[in-house]
Amino acid sequence: MAEVKIKPLGDRVIVKPIERETMKGGIIIPDTAKEKPMEGEVLAVGPGKLNDKGERAPMDVKKGDRVLYGKYSGTEIKLDDEAYLIIHQDEILGILG
């Protein structure tokens, strides 16, 4: 698992999108025609969102979890030629087991 140089704040999570198979039936699909992956690995987790009492709500995901997220969720960033996604925890649809 790669170490990321970003520390997420609040209920944000850093996700490394997982690339899918780029070949279908012997035909190579160009990068421009690929669908955005909706599965990724959690690399870093923020401390949690503050509630009305000023207490931190616990995070449901942890470093190393494989998660599913919405197609247009989060903010894409590039760091050291690697693509990452900064996403709010409530945009994560589920944890893969």
ABEGO torsion letter per residue (X at the ends): XBBBABBBBEABBBBBBBBBBABBGGBBBBAAABBBBABBBBABBBAEBBBAAGBBBBBABBBGBBBBBBAABEBBBBBGGBBBBBBBAAABABBBX
